[in-house]
Amino acid sequence: PYYVDINQILFLEAHLHSSDPNLKLFVDTCVASPDPNNFTTVTYDIIRNGCVKDSTYANYYSPYSRMARFKFNAFQFVRSYPSVYLKCEFVVCRLNDYSSRCYQGCITRSKREASS
C-alpha cells in the first residue's frame, strides 16, 4: 500500500514497454473503489471515456508518446472505508493516427430516446 494524507496530490505515470516508437498511450478511464475486487458497486470516477470527472485531475506533459502522466488529489469515500483502490484503463494507438481513440479525447455517450 501507498499511504497518503487526504487532499495530498498523487502523481501517476504509466509507461508502455515496447520497442515500437510509433505508439501512443492514452488514459481512458480511472476509477476508485474501497473494494479492490469490485469496481462497479461503490465507485468514484476520476476519468471515464477520456472525460475528466474529478476537478483535481490533470494530465502532465510527457516527452514520450508511450508514457502517460497525470495527477489527482487523494480522498476517502467515507470513514468506514480505510483504503481506496485505483483501477485505470489505457488505450494504445499508432502515433499520429488522428482517427484513433487516442486523439478523440472525451467521448460522451448520447442517451437513447425512450419510446412510448
Number of C-alpha atoms within 10 A of each C-alpha: 6 4 7 12 11 10 12 11 15 13 14 12 11 15 13 16 8 9 7 10 11 13 18 22 21 21 23 21 19 19 18 23 22 21 16 12 8 12 16 11 9 11 17 19 16 21 22 19 19 21 16 19 16 14 10 13 17 15 14 13 11 12 8 13 19 21 18 21 17 16 15 18 18 15 15 17 15 9 7 8 11 9 17 17 15 16 12 14 13 17 13 17 20 18 16 12 13 11 10 14 18 22 16 11 15 15 12 10 7 6 6 6 6 5 4 3
